[in-house]
Amino acid sequence: MLLSLVYRLVRRLFGLLAVLVRSDLSRDIELLVLRHENQVLRRQLSGRLRWDHADRVWLAAQQARNLAVDLGDHLARCGS
């Protein structure tokens, strides 16, 4: 009985830590994307936003990383 209680408590604590770490990671990714968007906006002269091929690749990589983190967290929660 005591072992089960300790196990649940430790598991909840690790879950809480995972949420705290994930929120920092998501915030950092969002800041990187916003900084890159600012660089693109500074480069443009006027009119529509013009994305270079490298800009599209960089943005897709950041979004894929964010989705992978979210998917991993979701699968971890569903599996437990």
C-alpha positions as CSV (number, residue, x, y, z in Angstrom):
1,M,0.0,0.0,0.0
2,L,2.7,2.4,1.0
3,L,4.8,1.5,-2.1
4,S,1.8,2.2,-4.3
5,L,1.3,5.6,-2.7
6,V,5.0,6.6,-3.2
7,Y,4.9,5.4,-6.8
8,R,1.8,7.5,-7.6
9,L,3.3,10.6,-5.8
10,V,6.7,10.3,-7.7
11,R,4.8,9.7,-11.0
12,R,2.7,12.9,-10.4
13,L,5.8,14.9,-9.6
14,F,7.6,13.8,-12.8
15,G,4.4,14.7,-14.7
16,L,4.4,18.1,-13.2
17,L,8.1,18.6,-14.1
18,A,7.4,17.5,-17.7
19,V,4.6,20.1,-18.0
20,L,6.9,22.8,-16.7
21,V,9.8,21.9,-19.1
22,R,7.4,21.7,-22.0
23,S,6.0,25.1,-21.5
24,D,9.6,26.6,-21.4
25,L,10.4,24.7,-24.6
26,S,7.3,25.9,-26.4
27,R,8.0,29.4,-25.3
28,D,11.6,29.2,-26.6
29,I,10.4,27.9,-29.9
30,E,7.8,30.6,-30.2
31,L,10.5,33.3,-29.5
32,L,12.8,31.8,-32.2
33,V,10.0,31.8,-34.7
34,L,9.1,35.4,-33.9
35,R,12.7,36.5,-34.1
36,H,13.1,34.9,-37.5
37,E,9.9,36.5,-38.7
38,N,11.2,39.9,-37.6
39,Q,14.4,39.3,-39.6
40,V,12.3,38.5,-42.7
41,L,10.2,41.6,-42.2
42,R,13.4,43.8,-41.9
43,R,14.7,42.3,-45.2
44,Q,11.6,43.1,-47.2
45,L,11.5,46.4,-48.9
46,S,7.7,46.9,-49.2
47,G,4.5,45.0,-50.2
48,R,3.9,41.4,-49.5
49,L,6.0,39.3,-47.2
50,R,8.6,37.5,-49.3
51,W,9.9,34.2,-47.9
52,D,13.1,32.7,-49.3
53,H,13.4,29.0,-49.6
54,A,15.7,28.9,-46.6
55,D,13.0,30.7,-44.6
56,R,10.4,28.1,-45.5
57,V,12.7,25.3,-44.5
58,W,13.6,26.9,-41.2
59,L,10.0,27.5,-40.3
60,A,8.9,24.0,-41.3
61,A,11.7,22.5,-39.1
62,Q,10.7,24.6,-36.1
63,Q,7.0,23.6,-36.5
64,A,8.0,19.9,-36.9
65,R,10.0,20.0,-33.8
66,N,7.2,21.6,-31.9
67,L,4.7,19.0,-33.2
68,A,7.1,16.2,-32.3
69,V,7.3,17.4,-28.7
70,D,3.5,17.8,-28.4
71,L,3.0,14.4,-30.0
72,G,5.5,12.7,-27.6
73,D,3.8,14.3,-24.6
74,H,0.4,13.2,-25.8
75,L,1.6,9.7,-26.4
76,A,3.2,9.6,-23.0
77,R,0.0,10.7,-21.3
78,C,-2.1,8.2,-23.2
79,G,0.2,5.3,-22.5
80,S,0.1,5.9,-18.7
